[in-house]
Amino acid sequence: MPRPKTILQRIEVNIVQRAHNCQHNPNHRLEKGDKRLMVRDKRSQEYYCVDCALEILERDCARLQSLARELR
């Protein structure tokens, strides 16, 4: 039986190669060697610091759980 498609964009955790600011909060600085969340949208990528990434993931998980409850 074929697997259903995912509705999630391509996301992954990777390591910062050179310092830059978080795309959600420019006051959050990512330094070389830090972990970050990369979200790919078509041809571009956005990078988030751990704090912002966890906030985004927790909010999105809650939204997905809410949708699953509605379907049940």
N, C-alpha and C positions, 0 to 999 in steps of 0.2 A: 504494500500500500504506500503510495507516495506521501512524503511529508508535506504538510501545509507550508506555504511561504511565511516568512517572518514579516511582521509589520514594523519591526525595529530597524532604524537606520544602522549603518555599519558603525559600531562603536568598539573601542578597545582601550586598554590601559597600556601606556608605554612610558618610556623614560625620556625626560627632557634632555636634548642634546646641546642646547645653548639657551641662556637666560632669556625670558620674555614675560610679558604680563598675561594674566588670565584674561580670557575674552569675555567673561561675565563681569568681573570686577577688576578694573585696571590697577587697583591698589594692592591686589594680590600678585606677588612676584613669584614666578617659577624659576628656580635655579637649576643649573646643569646637575643631572643626577636625580632630581625629584621625580616622583610619579605624577602622571597627569592623565586625564581622560580625553581621548581624541574622538570627536564625532565627525564623520565624513558625510557631507551632503552633496551629492552629485560630484562635482569636480573640486570642491573646496573642503578644507578641514578646519574645525574649530577646536581649541585646546582649553581645558579647564583645570584649575588647581584642585587638589583633593577636597578641600572644604566645599567649594562650589559644586564639584562633581557629585559629592555625597548628597548635598541638598537637592540637586536636580534628579538624581536617581531615586531618592526616597519619595519625592513628590510624584515622579512618573510611575513608580511601583504602586503607590496608593491609587493613582488614577486607573491603572490597568486592573487592579483588584476590584475597584468600584465597577468598572465595565463588565468584568467577569461575573460579579454578583447580579448585575442587571440581566445578563444573558441567562443565568440560572433561573 
